[in-house]
Amino acid sequence: MKTTRFNVMIQHEDDWYVAQCVDHFVVSQGRSAEESLANLKEALELYYENEEPPASPPSVSLTSWEVAR
């Protein structure tokens, strides 16, 4: 089985964790970070069920910054 790597961002919004594939417009959610990732994995598998996923994107770094306002 061929695998494809996707870059994912998880955000905590109210009572939900939202997992977003930053390389493509596929998003899912769950009550925990782990559940949101499992749901996103399933969504990506279904999204690419009948077609070849694009080449794996390069790894990206994501960080948070605090800015005084």
C-alpha positions as CSV (number, residue, x, y, z in Angstrom):
1,M,0.0,0.0,0.0
2,K,1.3,3.4,-1.0
3,T,1.2,6.2,1.6
4,T,1.2,10.0,1.3
5,R,2.4,12.5,3.9
6,F,0.2,15.5,4.7
7,N,0.9,18.5,6.8
8,V,-1.8,19.0,9.4
9,M,-2.8,21.8,11.8
10,I,-4.9,21.3,14.9
11,Q,-6.7,24.1,16.6
12,H,-8.8,24.0,19.8
13,E,-12.1,25.8,19.3
14,D,-14.6,25.9,22.1
15,D,-15.3,22.2,22.9
16,W,-13.8,20.9,19.7
17,Y,-10.4,20.2,18.1
18,V,-10.3,21.0,14.4
19,A,-7.8,19.2,12.3
20,Q,-7.0,20.8,8.9
21,C,-4.8,19.4,6.1
22,V,-2.9,22.6,5.2
23,D,-1.8,21.2,1.8
24,H,-5.4,20.6,0.7
25,F,-8.8,21.9,1.8
26,V,-9.8,18.9,3.9
27,V,-11.0,19.5,7.5
28,S,-12.4,17.4,10.3
29,Q,-13.1,17.7,14.0
30,G,-13.3,15.7,17.2
31,R,-13.7,16.1,21.0
32,S,-9.9,15.4,21.4
33,A,-6.9,16.1,19.3
34,E,-6.5,12.3,18.7
35,E,-10.1,12.0,17.5
36,S,-9.8,15.0,15.2
37,L,-6.7,13.4,13.6
38,A,-8.4,10.0,13.2
39,N,-11.4,11.7,11.6
40,L,-9.1,13.7,9.3
41,K,-7.3,10.6,8.2
42,E,-10.6,9.0,7.3
43,A,-11.7,12.1,5.5
44,L,-8.5,12.2,3.4
45,E,-8.8,8.5,2.6
46,L,-12.4,9.0,1.4
47,Y,-11.4,12.2,-0.5
48,Y,-8.7,10.4,-2.5
49,E,-10.6,7.1,-2.7
50,N,-10.9,7.1,-6.5
51,E,-7.9,9.2,-7.5
52,E,-4.2,9.4,-6.8
53,P,-3.2,11.8,-4.1
54,P,-0.7,14.5,-5.1
55,A,3.0,14.0,-4.3
56,S,3.9,14.3,-0.7
57,P,4.5,18.0,0.2
58,P,7.7,19.1,1.9
59,S,7.6,19.2,5.7
60,V,6.7,22.5,7.1
61,S,7.2,24.1,10.6
62,L,4.4,25.8,12.3
63,T,4.8,27.9,15.5
64,S,2.8,30.3,17.6
65,W,3.8,33.8,18.5
66,E,2.5,36.2,21.2
67,V,2.3,39.8,20.2
68,A,1.6,42.7,22.5
69,R,-1.4,44.8,21.6
